Amino acid sequence: MCSKANYEFYKSHNICVSCGQEDAEKNHTLCLCCMMKNRERSMEYHKKHREELKEKYRKRDKIRYDNLKKQGICTCCGKRHTKYNKIYCEHCSARKNAQHRAKYLLNIYASKTMAEIRV
């Protein structure tokens, strides 16, 4: 990929913008070979810089969480407003409660016999 003009030409003619020799995959700008190489490079980078990236994402997520909490917006979905100074909206709260309930019941049924379980 040399210039913006070449990139636009390859993209408009459905040619891989990286190697310029293969046909690009449907709804993509890269051929399959270049996509695989790009994926391998990306995975290698993430393996090498795992701890740095985790710290970076942790800081970013903490800032997002604090901003949403100050604005009174659900910290889970980031879409709906919360009520009564909570951190989740009613929809996310109900979904989380259902997940916790299912996990709890799964643990109860796995650890006890049917005679010990009271519903």
N, CA, C and O atoms as a GROMACS GRO file, in nm:
protein
  476
    1MET      N    1   0.085  -0.117   0.000
    1MET     CA    2   0.000   0.000   0.000
    1MET      C    3   0.090   0.123   0.000
    1MET      O    4   0.155   0.154   0.100
    2CYS      N    5   0.093   0.193  -0.112
    2CYS     CA    6   0.185   0.306  -0.127
    2CYS      C    7   0.118   0.439  -0.094
    2CYS      O    8   0.171   0.517  -0.015
    3SER      N    9   0.005   0.464  -0.153
    3SER     CA   10  -0.055   0.596  -0.135
    3SER      C   11  -0.206   0.584  -0.121
    3SER      O   12  -0.265   0.477  -0.139
    4LYS      N   13  -0.265   0.696  -0.087
    4LYS     CA   14  -0.410   0.701  -0.073
    4LYS      C   15  -0.479   0.671  -0.206
    4LYS      O   16  -0.584   0.606  -0.208
    5ALA      N   17  -0.420   0.718  -0.317
    5ALA     CA   18  -0.479   0.695  -0.449
    5ALA      C   19  -0.479   0.546  -0.484
    5ALA      O   20  -0.578   0.493  -0.534
    6ASN      N   21  -0.367   0.479  -0.455
    6ASN     CA   22  -0.362   0.334  -0.480
    6ASN      C   23  -0.463   0.260  -0.393
    6ASN      O   24  -0.532   0.169  -0.439
    7TYR      N   25  -0.470   0.300  -0.267
    7TYR     CA   26  -0.564   0.236  -0.175
    7TYR      C   27  -0.707   0.248  -0.228
    7TYR      O   28  -0.780   0.150  -0.233
    8GLU      N   29  -0.746   0.368  -0.266
    8GLU     CA   30  -0.882   0.390  -0.317
    8GLU      C   31  -0.906   0.312  -0.446
    8GLU      O   32  -1.015   0.259  -0.466
    9PHE      N   33  -0.805   0.305  -0.533
    9PHE     CA   34  -0.819   0.230  -0.658
    9PHE      C   35  -0.840   0.082  -0.629
    9PHE      O   36  -0.932   0.020  -0.682
   10TYR      N   37  -0.754   0.025  -0.543
   10TYR     CA   38  -0.766  -0.117  -0.510
   10TYR      C   39  -0.901  -0.146  -0.442
   10TYR      O   40  -0.966  -0.246  -0.472
   11LYS      N   41  -0.940  -0.058  -0.354
   11LYS     CA   42  -1.066  -0.078  -0.281
   11LYS      C   43  -1.185  -0.074  -0.376
   11LYS      O   44  -1.276  -0.156  -0.365
   12SER      N   45  -1.184   0.021  -0.470
   12SER     CA   46  -1.297   0.033  -0.562
   12SER      C   47  -1.303  -0.082  -0.662
   12SER      O   48  -1.411  -0.115  -0.711
   13HIS      N   49  -1.188  -0.144  -0.692
   13HIS     CA   50  -1.184  -0.255  -0.786
   13HIS      C   51  -1.180  -0.392  -0.716
   13HIS      O   52  -1.155  -0.494  -0.780
   14ASN      N   53  -1.204  -0.392  -0.586
   14ASN     CA   54  -1.213  -0.514  -0.507
   14ASN      C   55  -1.084  -0.596  -0.513
   14ASN      O   56  -1.087  -0.717  -0.531
   15ILE      N   57  -0.970  -0.526  -0.499
   15ILE     CA   58  -0.838  -0.589  -0.495
   15ILE      C   59  -0.783  -0.568  -0.354
   15ILE      O   60  -0.810  -0.466  -0.290
   16CYS      N   61  -0.706  -0.663  -0.306
   16CYS     CA   62  -0.647  -0.653  -0.173
   16CYS      C   63  -0.562  -0.527  -0.164
   16CYS      O   64  -0.476  -0.504  -0.248
   17VAL      N   65  -0.586  -0.445  -0.062
   17VAL     CA   66  -0.514  -0.318  -0.048
   17VAL      C   67  -0.376  -0.338   0.013
   17VAL      O   68  -0.294  -0.246   0.010
   18SER      N   69  -0.348  -0.455   0.068
   18SER     CA   70  -0.219  -0.481   0.129
   18SER      C   71  -0.118  -0.532   0.026
   18SER      O   72  -0.011  -0.472   0.009
   19CYS      N   73  -0.151  -0.640  -0.041
   19CYS     CA   74  -0.057  -0.697  -0.138
   19CYS      C   75  -0.083  -0.646  -0.280
   19CYS      O   76   0.009  -0.642  -0.361
   20GLY      N   77  -0.204  -0.609  -0.311
   20GLY     CA   78  -0.239  -0.557  -0.443
   20GLY      C   79  -0.242  -0.661  -0.553
   20GLY      O   80  -0.244  -0.626  -0.671
   21GLN      N   81  -0.241  -0.789  -0.517
   21GLN     CA   82  -0.234  -0.894  -0.618
   21GLN      C   83  -0.353  -0.989  -0.617
   21GLN      O   84  -0.392  -1.041  -0.722
   22GLU      N   85  -0.410  -1.012  -0.502
   22GLU     CA   86  -0.522  -1.105  -0.489
   22GLU      C   87  -0.654  -1.028  -0.488
   22GLU      O   88  -0.657  -0.908  -0.462
   23ASP      N   89  -0.762  -1.099  -0.514
   23ASP     CA   90  -0.895  -1.041  -0.499
   23ASP      C   91  -0.928  -1.034  -0.349
   23ASP      O   92  -0.900  -1.126  -0.273
   24ALA      N   93  -0.987  -0.924  -0.309
   24ALA     CA   94  -1.025  -0.906  -0.169
   24ALA      C   95  -1.146  -0.993  -0.137
   24ALA      O   96  -1.228  -1.023  -0.224
   25GLU      N   97  -1.156  -1.033  -0.011
   25GLU     CA   98  -1.272  -1.110   0.033
   25GLU      C   99  -1.397  -1.024   0.028
   25GLU      O  100  -1.389  -0.901   0.032
   26LYS      N  101  -1.510  -1.088   0.019
   26LYS     CA  102  -1.637  -1.015   0.011
   26LYS      C  103  -1.656  -0.931   0.138
   26LYS      O  104  -1.639  -0.981   0.249
   27ASN      N  105  -1.693  -0.804   0.121
   27ASN     CA  106  -1.715  -0.708   0.228
   27ASN      C  107  -1.589  -0.676   0.309
   27ASN      O  108  -1.599  -0.630   0.423
   28HIS      N  109  -1.471  -0.701   0.252
   28HIS     CA  110  -1.344  -0.669   0.317
   28HIS      C  111  -1.252  -0.602   0.216
   28HIS      O  112  -1.279  -0.600   0.096
   29THR      N  113  -1.141  -0.546   0.267
   29THR     CA  114  -1.044  -0.483   0.178
   29THR      C  115  -0.918  -0.566   0.164
   29THR      O  116  -0.828  -0.528   0.090
   30LEU      N  117  -0.909  -0.679   0.234
   30LEU     CA  118  -0.791  -0.765   0.230
   30LEU      C  119  -0.825  -0.902   0.174
   30LEU      O  120  -0.939  -0.948   0.183
   31CYS      N  121  -0.724  -0.968   0.116
   31CYS     CA  122  -0.742  -1.106   0.072
   31CYS      C  123  -0.730  -1.197   0.194
   31CYS      O  124  -0.691  -1.152   0.302
   32LEU      N  125  -0.762  -1.323   0.178
   32LEU     CA  126  -0.761  -1.416   0.290
   32LEU      C  127  -0.621  -1.432   0.348
   32LEU      O  128  -0.604  -1.437   0.469
   33CYS      N  129  -0.521  -1.440   0.261
   33CYS     CA  130  -0.383  -1.456   0.306
   33CYS      C  131  -0.338  -1.337   0.391
   33CYS      O  132  -0.280  -1.356   0.497
   34CYS      N  133  -0.365  -1.217   0.346
   34CYS     CA  134  -0.326  -1.097   0.421
   34CYS      C  135  -0.405  -1.084   0.550
   34CYS      O  136  -0.353  -1.037   0.651
   35MET      N  137  -0.531  -1.127   0.548
   35MET     CA  138  -0.611  -1.124   0.671
   35MET      C  139  -0.552  -1.218   0.775
   35MET      O  140  -0.547  -1.184   0.894
   36MET      N  141  -0.506  -1.336   0.732
   36MET     CA  142  -0.447  -1.432   0.824
   36MET      C  143  -0.314  -1.379   0.880
   36MET      O  144  -0.287  -1.393   0.999
   37LYS      N  145  -0.232  -1.318   0.794
   37LYS     CA  146  -0.105  -1.261   0.839
   37LYS      C  147  -0.131  -1.148   0.938
   37LYS      O  148  -0.062  -1.138   1.040
   38ASN      N  149  -0.228  -1.065   0.909
   38ASN     CA  150  -0.262  -0.954   0.997
   38ASN      C  151  -0.310  -1.006   1.132
   38ASN      O  152  -0.274  -0.951   1.236
   39ARG      N  153  -0.389  -1.110   1.130
   39ARG     CA  154  -0.439  -1.169   1.255
   39ARG      C  155  -0.325  -1.227   1.338
   39ARG      O  156  -0.322  -1.210   1.460
   40GLU      N  157  -0.230  -1.295   1.273
   40GLU     CA  158  -0.116  -1.351   1.345
   40GLU      C  159  -0.031  -1.241   1.407
   40GLU      O  160   0.013  -1.254   1.522
   41ARG      N  161  -0.006  -1.133   1.331
   41ARG     CA  162   0.071  -1.021   1.384
   41ARG      C  163   0.000  -0.959   1.504
   41ARG      O  164   0.064  -0.925   1.605
   42SER      N  165  -0.129  -0.945   1.494
   42SER     CA  166  -0.207  -0.886   1.601
   42SER      C  167  -0.203  -0.973   1.727
   42SER      O  168  -0.186  -0.922   1.838
   43MET      N  169  -0.219  -1.103   1.709
   43MET     CA  170  -0.216  -1.194   1.824
   43MET      C  171  -0.078  -1.195   1.889
   43MET      O  172  -0.067  -1.199   2.012
   44GLU      N  173   0.027  -1.191   1.808
   44GLU     CA  174   0.163  -1.188   1.861
   44GLU      C  175   0.187  -1.061   1.942
   44GLU      O  176   0.246  -1.065   2.050
   45TYR      N  177   0.141  -0.949   1.890
   45TYR     CA  178   0.155  -0.821   1.961
   45TYR      C  179   0.082  -0.825   2.095
   45TYR      O  180   0.135  -0.782   2.197
   46HIS      N  181  -0.040  -0.878   2.094
   46HIS     CA  182  -0.118  -0.884   2.219
   46HIS      C  183  -0.054  -0.976   2.320
   46HIS      O  184  -0.061  -0.950   2.440
   47LYS      N  185   0.009  -1.085   2.274
   47LYS     CA  186   0.077  -1.175   2.367
   47LYS      C  187   0.198  -1.107   2.430
   47LYS      O  188   0.223  -1.124   2.550
   48LYS      N  189   0.272  -1.029   2.350
   48LYS     CA  190   0.391  -0.962   2.402
   48LYS      C  191   0.356  -0.849   2.499
   48LYS      O  192   0.424  -0.830   2.600
   49HIS      N  193   0.250  -0.776   2.471
   49HIS     CA  194   0.214  -0.658   2.548
   49HIS      C  195   0.089  -0.678   2.633
   49HIS      O  196   0.015  -0.583   2.659
   50ARG      N  197   0.066  -0.799   2.676
   50ARG     CA  198  -0.057  -0.833   2.747
   50ARG      C  199  -0.078  -0.748   2.873
   50ARG      O  200  -0.185  -0.692   2.892
   51GLU      N  201   0.024  -0.740   2.957
   51GLU     CA  202   0.009  -0.668   3.084
   51GLU      C  203  -0.010  -0.518   3.061
   51GLU      O  204  -0.092  -0.456   3.129
   52GLU      N  205   0.063  -0.461   2.967
   52GLU     CA  206   0.046  -0.318   2.937
   52GLU      C  207  -0.095  -0.289   2.889
   52GLU      O  208  -0.158  -0.192   2.931
   53LEU      N  209  -0.145  -0.375   2.800
   53LEU     CA  210  -0.278  -0.354   2.745
   53LEU      C  211  -0.386  -0.372   2.852
   53LEU      O  212  -0.484  -0.298   2.854
   54LYS      N  213  -0.368  -0.470   2.940
   54LYS     CA  214  -0.464  -0.489   3.048
   54LYS      C  215  -0.472  -0.366   3.137
   54LYS      O  216  -0.580  -0.324   3.176
   55GLU      N  217  -0.356  -0.309   3.167
   55GLU     CA  218  -0.354  -0.188   3.251
   55GLU      C  219  -0.419  -0.071   3.178
   55GLU      O  220  -0.494   0.006   3.238
   56LYS      N  221  -0.390  -0.057   3.050
   56LYS     CA  222  -0.448   0.050   2.970
   56LYS      C  223  -0.600   0.039   2.965
   56LYS      O  224  -0.671   0.137   2.984
   57TYR      N  225  -0.649  -0.083   2.940
   57TYR     CA  226  -0.794  -0.104   2.932
   57TYR      C  227  -0.860  -0.086   3.068
   57TYR      O  228  -0.972  -0.036   3.076
   58ARG      N  229  -0.790  -0.126   3.176
   58ARG     CA  230  -0.844  -0.111   3.310
   58ARG      C  231  -0.863   0.037   3.343
   58ARG      O  232  -0.966   0.076   3.399
   59LYS      N  233  -0.764   0.118   3.309
   59LYS     CA  234  -0.776   0.263   3.334
   59LYS      C  235  -0.888   0.324   3.251
   59LYS      O  236  -0.966   0.405   3.302
   60ARG      N  237  -0.895   0.285   3.124
   60ARG     CA  238  -1.000   0.339   3.036
   60ARG      C  239  -1.139   0.301   3.088
   60ARG      O  240  -1.230   0.384   3.089
   61ASP      N  241  -1.154   0.176   3.130
   61ASP     CA  242  -1.284   0.130   3.179
   61ASP      C  243  -1.321   0.198   3.310
   61ASP      O  244  -1.439   0.226   3.334
   62LYS      N  245  -1.223   0.224   3.395
   62LYS     CA  246  -1.249   0.294   3.522
   62LYS      C  247  -1.297   0.436   3.496
   62LYS      O  248  -1.389   0.483   3.563
   63ILE      N  249  -1.235   0.505   3.400
   63ILE     CA  250  -1.277   0.640   3.366
   63ILE      C  251  -1.419   0.638   3.310
   63ILE      O  252  -1.501   0.723   3.346
   64ARG      N  253  -1.448   0.542   3.222
   64ARG     CA  254  -1.583   0.529   3.165
   64ARG      C  255  -1.686   0.504   3.276
   64ARG      O  256  -1.791   0.567   3.279
   65TYR      N  257  -1.654   0.412   3.366
   65TYR     CA  258  -1.743   0.379   3.477
   65TYR      C  259  -1.773   0.502   3.563
   65TYR      O  260  -1.888   0.529   3.596
   66ASP      N  261  -1.667   0.576   3.599
   66ASP     CA  262  -1.686   0.695   3.683
   66ASP      C  263  -1.770   0.801   3.612
   66ASP      O  264  -1.857   0.862   3.675
   67ASN      N  265  -1.745   0.823   3.484
   67ASN     CA  266  -1.823   0.922   3.408
   67ASN      C  267  -1.971   0.884   3.400
   67ASN      O  268  -2.058   0.968   3.419
   68LEU      N  269  -1.999   0.757   3.373
   68LEU     CA  270  -2.138   0.712   3.366
   68LEU      C  271  -2.207   0.724   3.501
   68LEU      O  272  -2.323   0.763   3.509
   69LYS      N  273  -2.134   0.689   3.606
   69LYS     CA  274  -2.192   0.695   3.740
   69LYS      C  275  -2.226   0.839   3.779
   69LYS      O  276  -2.330   0.863   3.839
   70LYS      N  277  -2.138   0.934   3.744
   70LYS     CA  278  -2.164   1.075   3.774
   70LYS      C  279  -2.286   1.127   3.698
   70LYS      O  280  -2.362   1.209   3.751
   71GLN      N  281  -2.306   1.079   3.576
   71GLN     CA  282  -2.418   1.125   3.494
   71GLN      C  283  -2.548   1.055   3.528
   71GLN      O  284  -2.654   1.097   3.481
   72GLY      N  285  -2.543   0.950   3.610
   72GLY     CA  286  -2.664   0.877   3.647
   72GLY      C  287  -2.710   0.782   3.538
   72GLY      O  288  -2.830   0.755   3.524
   73ILE      N  289  -2.615   0.732   3.459
   73ILE     CA  290  -2.646   0.638   3.351
   73ILE      C  291  -2.598   0.500   3.394
   73ILE      O  292  -2.500   0.488   3.467
   74CYS      N  293  -2.666   0.397   3.348
   74CYS     CA  294  -2.632   0.259   3.380
   74CYS      C  295  -2.486   0.230   3.342
   74CYS      O  296  -2.445   0.256   3.230
   75THR      N  297  -2.409   0.176   3.437
   75THR     CA  298  -2.268   0.147   3.412
   75THR      C  299  -2.249   0.017   3.335
   75THR      O  300  -2.138  -0.011   3.290
   76CYS      N  301  -2.353  -0.061   3.319
   76CYS     CA  302  -2.343  -0.187   3.246
   76CYS      C  303  -2.366  -0.165   3.096
   76CYS      O  304  -2.281  -0.201   3.015
   77CYS      N  305  -2.478  -0.107   3.060
   77CYS     CA  306  -2.511  -0.088   2.918
   77CYS      C  307  -2.473   0.052   2.869
   77CYS      O  308  -2.447   0.069   2.750
   78GLY      N  309  -2.470   0.151   2.956
   78GLY     CA  310  -2.434   0.286   2.918
   78GLY      C  311  -2.541   0.358   2.838
   78GLY      O  312  -2.513   0.458   2.773
   79LYS      N  313  -2.666   0.308   2.843
   79LYS     CA  314  -2.773   0.364   2.761
   79LYS      C  315  -2.882   0.430   2.844
   79LYS      O  316  -2.921   0.544   2.818
   80ARG      N  317  -2.932   0.358   2.944
   80ARG     CA  318  -3.050   0.403   3.017
   80ARG      C  319  -3.011   0.473   3.147
   80ARG      O  320  -2.904   0.449   3.203
   81HIS      N  321  -3.100   0.560   3.194
   81HIS     CA  322  -3.079   0.629   3.322
   81HIS      C  323  -3.117   0.536   3.436
   81HIS      O  324  -3.202   0.448   3.423
   82THR      N  325  -3.051   0.558   3.549
   82THR     CA  326  -3.078   0.477   3.668
   82THR      C  327  -3.176   0.550   3.759
   82THR      O  328  -3.202   0.669   3.743
   83LYS      N  329  -3.229   0.476   3.856
   83LYS     CA  330  -3.320   0.535   3.953
   83LYS      C  331  -3.269   0.505   4.093
   83LYS      O  332  -3.201   0.405   4.115
   84TYR      N  333  -3.302   0.590   4.186
   84TYR     CA  334  -3.273   0.570   4.328
   84TYR      C  335  -3.122   0.555   4.356
   84TYR      O  336  -3.084   0.474   4.441
   85ASN      N  337  -3.039   0.630   4.286
   85ASN     CA  338  -2.894   0.629   4.307
   85ASN      C  339  -2.830   0.491   4.294
   85ASN      O  340  -2.736   0.458   4.367
   86LYS      N  341  -2.881   0.411   4.205
   86LYS     CA  342  -2.823   0.280   4.177
   86LYS      C  343  -2.725   0.293   4.062
   86LYS      O  344  -2.715   0.399   4.001
   87ILE      N  345  -2.651   0.185   4.032
   87ILE     CA  346  -2.556   0.191   3.922
   87ILE      C  347  -2.606   0.117   3.798
   87ILE      O  348  -2.550   0.134   3.690
   88TYR      N  349  -2.711   0.036   3.813
   88TYR     CA  350  -2.770  -0.036   3.699
   88TYR      C  351  -2.911   0.015   3.670
   88TYR      O  352  -2.982   0.057   3.762
   89CYS      N  353  -2.949   0.012   3.544
   89CYS     CA  354  -3.087   0.043   3.508
   89CYS      C  355  -3.174  -0.077   3.545
   89CYS      O  356  -3.122  -0.182   3.583
   90GLU      N  357  -3.303  -0.062   3.534
   90GLU     CA  358  -3.394  -0.170   3.572
   90GLU      C  359  -3.374  -0.294   3.483
   90GLU      O  360  -3.379  -0.407   3.530
   91HIS      N  361  -3.351  -0.270   3.354
   91HIS     CA  362  -3.334  -0.381   3.260
   91HIS      C  363  -3.208  -0.462   3.294
   91HIS      O  364  -3.215  -0.585   3.304
   92CYS      N  365  -3.095  -0.396   3.312
   92CYS     CA  366  -2.969  -0.465   3.342
   92CYS      C  367  -2.974  -0.530   3.480
   92CYS      O  368  -2.919  -0.638   3.501
   93SER      N  369  -3.040  -0.464   3.574
   93SER     CA  370  -3.053  -0.519   3.708
   93SER      C  371  -3.131  -0.650   3.706
   93SER      O  372  -3.093  -0.747   3.771
   94ALA      N  373  -3.240  -0.652   3.632
   94ALA     CA  374  -3.321  -0.775   3.621
   94ALA      C  375  -3.241  -0.886   3.553
   94ALA      O  376  -3.248  -1.002   3.593
   95ARG      N  377  -3.165  -0.850   3.451
   95ARG     CA  378  -3.085  -0.950   3.379
   95ARG      C  379  -2.976  -1.007   3.472
   95ARG      O  380  -2.954  -1.128   3.475
   96LYS      N  381  -2.907  -0.920   3.545
   96LYS     CA  382  -2.802  -0.965   3.638
   96LYS      C  383  -2.860  -1.053   3.749
   96LYS      O  384  -2.800  -1.154   3.787
   97ASN      N  385  -2.978  -1.013   3.801
   97ASN     CA  386  -3.041  -1.094   3.906
   97ASN      C  387  -3.076  -1.233   3.854
   97ASN      O  388  -3.058  -1.331   3.925
   98ALA      N  389  -3.127  -1.241   3.731
   98ALA     CA  390  -3.160  -1.371   3.673
   98ALA      C  391  -3.035  -1.457   3.655
   98ALA      O  392  -3.039  -1.578   3.680
   99GLN      N  393  -2.925  -1.396   3.614
   99GLN     CA  394  -2.800  -1.470   3.598
   99GLN      C  395  -2.750  -1.523   3.732
   99GLN      O  396  -2.710  -1.639   3.743
  100HIS      N  397  -2.753  -1.437   3.835
  100HIS     CA  398  -2.708  -1.479   3.967
  100HIS      C  399  -2.799  -1.588   4.024
  100HIS      O  400  -2.751  -1.683   4.086
  101ARG      N  401  -2.929  -1.574   4.002
  101ARG     CA  402  -3.024  -1.674   4.049
  101ARG      C  403  -2.997  -1.810   3.984
  101ARG      O  404  -2.998  -1.913   4.051
  102ALA      N  405  -2.974  -1.809   3.853
  102ALA     CA  406  -2.948  -1.933   3.780
  102ALA      C  407  -2.818  -1.998   3.828
  102ALA      O  408  -2.811  -2.120   3.845
  103LYS      N  409  -2.715  -1.916   3.851
  103LYS     CA  410  -2.587  -1.968   3.898
  103LYS      C  411  -2.602  -2.026   4.039
  103LYS      O  412  -2.547  -2.132   4.070
  104TYR      N  413  -2.677  -1.957   4.122
  104TYR     CA  414  -2.701  -2.004   4.259
  104TYR      C  415  -2.774  -2.138   4.258
  104TYR      O  416  -2.734  -2.231   4.327
  105LEU      N  417  -2.880  -2.146   4.180
  105LEU     CA  418  -2.956  -2.271   4.174
  105LEU      C  419  -2.873  -2.385   4.116
  105LEU      O  420  -2.887  -2.500   4.159
  106LEU      N  421  -2.788  -2.355   4.021
  106LEU     CA  422  -2.700  -2.456   3.964
  106LEU      C  423  -2.606  -2.510   4.071
  106LEU      O  424  -2.583  -2.631   4.078
  107ASN      N  425  -2.551  -2.422   4.153
  107ASN     CA  426  -2.462  -2.465   4.262
  107ASN      C  427  -2.538  -2.544   4.367
  107ASN      O  428  -2.486  -2.643   4.420
  108ILE      N  429  -2.659  -2.501   4.398
  108ILE     CA  430  -2.740  -2.573   4.498
  108ILE      C  431  -2.767  -2.715   4.450
  108ILE      O  432  -2.748  -2.811   4.524
  109TYR      N  433  -2.812  -2.728   4.326
  109TYR     CA  434  -2.846  -2.860   4.273
  109TYR      C  435  -2.724  -2.948   4.255
  109TYR      O  436  -2.734  -3.070   4.262
  110ALA      N  437  -2.608  -2.890   4.232
  110ALA     CA  438  -2.487  -2.967   4.212
  110ALA      C  439  -2.429  -3.016   4.345
  110ALA      O  440  -2.366  -3.122   4.349
  111SER      N  441  -2.450  -2.942   4.452
  111SER     CA  442  -2.385  -2.975   4.579
  111SER      C  443  -2.472  -3.053   4.676
  111SER      O  444  -2.420  -3.111   4.771
  112LYS      N  445  -2.603  -3.056   4.655
  112LYS     CA  446  -2.692  -3.120   4.750
  112LYS      C  447  -2.774  -3.229   4.681
  112LYS      O  448  -2.789  -3.231   4.558
  113THR      N  449  -2.827  -3.319   4.761
  113THR     CA  450  -2.917  -3.420   4.709
  113THR      C  451  -3.059  -3.363   4.704
  113THR      O  452  -3.086  -3.259   4.764
  114MET      N  453  -3.146  -3.430   4.635
  114MET     CA  454  -3.284  -3.381   4.622
  114MET      C  455  -3.355  -3.376   4.756
  114MET      O  456  -3.445  -3.294   4.774
  115ALA      N  457  -3.318  -3.462   4.850
  115ALA     CA  458  -3.382  -3.462   4.981
  115ALA      C  459  -3.343  -3.339   5.063
  115ALA      O  460  -3.420  -3.294   5.147
  116GLU      N  461  -3.224  -3.284   5.038
  116GLU     CA  462  -3.178  -3.169   5.115
  116GLU      C  463  -3.225  -3.035   5.062
  116GLU      O  464  -3.218  -2.934   5.131
  117ILE      N  465  -3.275  -3.033   4.938
  117ILE     CA  466  -3.313  -2.908   4.874
  117ILE      C  467  -3.453  -2.871   4.913
  117ILE      O  468  -3.545  -2.952   4.902
  118ARG      N  469  -3.470  -2.746   4.959
  118ARG     CA  470  -3.602  -2.690   4.987
  118ARG      C  471  -3.624  -2.576   4.890
  118ARG      O  472  -3.540  -2.486   4.879
  119VAL      N  473  -3.734  -2.579   4.821
  119VAL     CA  474  -3.762  -2.474   4.724
  119VAL      C  475  -3.863  -2.378   4.779
  119VAL      O  476  -3.900  -2.282   4.711
   0.00000   0.00000   0.00000
